[in-house]
Amino acid sequence: MSAPPKIRLDRTRLAAPQVLEKLREAILSLELAPGTVLVRQELADRFGVSQTPVREALLRLSEEALVDVFPQHATLVSRIDIAAAREAHFLRRSIELELVHQLAQQESAGLVAQLKAIIAQQAALSAGQRYGDFVDADRAFHRLMYEAGNVLGLWDLVGRVSGHVDRLRRLHLPTAGKTEAILRDHRAIVRAIEAQDPAAAQAALRKHLSGTLSAVNEICRQYPDYVLA
């Protein structure tokens, strides 16, 4: 079996944050599936760095509950904790309900145009079944609303605690009709913001964020080795 490809880093930046970013993304995308053993020396070789930045990155990922560290034994990609996913979902829903309510009460022509552009991009990605890029565009859609609401720090907070629910969504995304449902929900949110209808914006957002957790039992049935129910 051939060795995994080397991962090139930007040598003008510190190594540890880049190792963290790339490992986190590999975990969230399920490229590194739950239960995968992470060997520091092997990761250091792949990134072309010493073990120190790898150790720092794994410590941060442990704090985010994305890896489980067993001292003197092994470090594993964590299984998806359904209880933690529900907590993260509660936090995100609480923040974004208030956020869309606020956005729907202010002048939003520029924001609406930007959100519609992302939806058009998502539609093309959905048609091509480019799920990884679709997820990136989905994040851009929501991040843009946090930025418009001047609460970008909360986006970072939500991101740090959402690893489990993000992985559930990644498992759910290829389900027939899922990307189309996301597009419908995004369009409904944008219509409500454009119409300056806070109640409709909140209703559309609530429906949008309920999709994956409403299917959690089926996801657990399909991927029993990935989840910690």
C-alpha positions in Angstrom: 0.0 0.0 0.0 1.4 3.4 -1.0 2.1 6.0 1.7 -0.5 8.9 2.1 0.4 12.0 0.1 2.4 14.7 1.7 0.5 17.8 2.9 2.1 21.0 2.0 2.0 23.9 4.4 2.5 27.6 3.9 6.0 28.2 5.2 5.2 31.9 5.8 2.8 30.9 8.5 3.2 29.1 11.8 2.9 25.3 11.4 0.7 24.4 14.3 -2.4 26.4 13.3 -2.2 25.0 9.8 -1.9 21.4 11.1 -4.9 22.1 13.3 -6.9 23.5 10.4 -6.1 20.7 8.1 -6.7 17.9 10.6 -10.0 19.5 11.8 -11.2 19.7 8.2 -10.2 16.1 7.5 -12.2 15.0 10.6 -15.3 17.2 9.8 -15.3 16.0 6.2 -15.0 12.4 7.4 -11.8 11.9 5.4 -10.6 10.8 8.9 -13.5 8.7 10.0 -14.4 8.1 13.7 -12.1 5.5 15.2 -9.2 6.4 12.9 -5.9 6.0 14.8 -3.7 9.1 14.6 0.0 8.5 15.0 2.0 11.6 15.8 5.1 10.6 13.9 3.2 9.6 10.8 1.3 12.9 10.8 4.6 14.8 11.3 6.0 13.1 8.3 3.0 13.9 6.2 3.1 17.5 7.1 6.9 17.8 7.0 7.1 19.1 10.5 8.4 18.0 13.9 6.0 16.3 16.3 5.6 19.5 18.4 3.0 21.3 16.1 1.2 17.9 15.6 1.0 17.5 19.4 -0.3 21.0 19.8 -2.9 20.5 17.1 -4.1 17.2 18.7 -4.4 18.9 22.1 -6.7 21.5 20.6 -8.7 18.8 18.8 -9.0 17.0 22.1 -10.4 20.1 23.7 -13.0 20.3 20.9 -13.8 16.6 21.6 -12.9 15.7 18.0 -10.1 13.3 19.1 -9.8 11.0 22.1 -6.3 10.8 23.6 -5.4 7.7 25.6 -2.0 8.5 27.2 0.8 6.0 26.4 -1.7 4.1 24.2 -3.3 5.8 21.2 -5.0 8.9 19.8 -8.3 8.2 17.9 -10.7 10.4 16.0 -13.7 10.5 18.3 -17.0 8.9 17.6 -19.9 11.3 17.0 -21.5 12.2 20.4 -25.2 12.6 19.8 -25.7 14.4 23.1 -22.9 16.9 22.3 -24.4 17.4 18.8 -27.8 18.3 20.4 -26.2 20.8 22.7 -24.3 22.5 19.8 -27.5 22.5 17.8 -29.3 24.2 20.7 -26.6 26.9 20.9 -26.5 27.6 17.2 -30.3 27.7 16.8 -30.6 30.1 19.8 -28.0 32.5 18.2 -29.3 32.3 14.7 -33.0 32.8 15.6 -32.0 36.1 17.2 -29.7 36.9 14.3 -32.2 36.4 11.5 -34.8 38.4 13.5 -32.3 41.2 13.7 -31.3 41.0 10.0 -34.9 41.1 8.9 -35.4 44.4 10.7 -32.7 46.3 8.9 -31.9 47.4 5.3 -30.4 44.4 3.7 -30.2 44.8 -0.1 -26.5 44.1 -0.2 -26.7 41.2 2.2 -29.6 39.7 0.2 -27.6 39.9 -3.1 -24.6 38.2 -1.5 -26.8 35.4 0.0 -28.5 34.8 -3.3 -25.2 34.5 -5.0 -24.1 31.8 -2.6 -27.4 30.0 -3.1 -26.8 30.0 -6.9 -23.4 28.5 -6.2 -24.8 25.9 -4.0 -27.4 24.9 -6.6 -24.6 24.2 -9.1 -22.6 22.2 -6.5 -25.7 20.2 -5.6 -26.3 19.4 -9.3 -22.7 18.1 -9.5 -22.9 16.2 -6.2 -19.9 18.1 -5.0 -20.7 17.7 -1.4 -17.5 18.9 0.2 -17.7 22.2 -1.8 -21.4 22.4 -1.0 -20.6 22.3 2.7 -18.1 25.1 2.3 -20.7 27.2 0.6 -23.2 26.4 3.3 -20.7 27.6 5.9 -20.2 30.8 3.8 -23.9 31.4 3.8 -24.3 31.3 7.5 -21.0 33.1 8.2 -22.1 36.0 6.1 -25.2 36.4 8.3 -23.0 36.5 11.4 -20.8 39.1 9.7 -23.8 41.2 8.7 -25.1 41.1 12.3 -21.7 42.1 13.7 -21.3 39.0 15.8 -18.6 37.2 13.9 -17.0 36.1 17.2 -20.1 34.0 17.9 -19.5 32.2 14.5 -16.1 31.2 15.9 -17.6 30.0 19.1 -20.3 28.0 17.4 -17.6 26.4 15.1 -15.5 25.3 18.1 -18.4 23.3 19.6 -20.1 22.0 16.5 -17.8 19.2 15.4 -20.2 16.5 16.3 -23.3 18.0 14.7 -21.2 19.0 11.7 -20.2 15.4 11.1 -23.8 14.3 11.5 -24.7 16.8 8.8 -21.9 15.5 6.5 -23.3 12.0 6.9 -26.8 13.2 6.1 -25.9 15.3 3.1 -25.9 12.6 0.4 -29.4 11.5 1.4 -31.7 11.9 -1.6 -33.3 15.3 -1.6 -31.2 16.7 1.3 -29.3 19.4 -0.7 -32.5 20.4 -2.4 -34.2 20.9 1.0 -31.2 23.0 2.2 -31.6 25.2 -0.9 -35.3 25.6 -0.3 -34.7 26.6 3.3 -31.9 29.1 2.4 -34.2 30.7 -0.2 -37.0 31.0 2.4 -34.7 32.6 4.9 -33.5 35.1 2.3 -37.0 35.9 1.1 -38.0 36.7 4.7 -35.0 38.9 5.3 -35.6 40.7 2.0 -39.3 41.2 2.9 -38.3 42.4 6.4 -40.4 39.8 8.0 -38.7 38.7 11.3 -41.2 36.0 12.2 -41.0 34.4 8.8 -37.2 34.5 8.9 -37.2 32.7 12.3 -39.7 30.1 11.1 -37.6 29.4 8.0 -34.4 29.2 10.1 -36.0 26.9 12.7 -37.1 24.5 9.9 -33.7 24.7 8.3 -31.7 23.7 11.4 -34.1 20.9 12.4 -33.4 18.7 9.4 -30.4 16.6 10.4 -31.3 16.0 14.1 -34.8 14.9 13.0 -33.1 12.2 11.1 -30.6 11.2 13.8 -32.1 7.8 14.4 -31.7 6.8 10.8 -28.2 8.2 10.6 -27.3 6.1 13.7 -28.8 3.0 12.1 -26.8 3.5 8.9 -23.5 4.3 10.7 -23.5 2.5 14.0 -19.7 2.4 14.2 -19.5 6.2 13.8 -21.8 7.4 16.6 -21.9 7.4 20.4 -25.6 7.5 21.1 
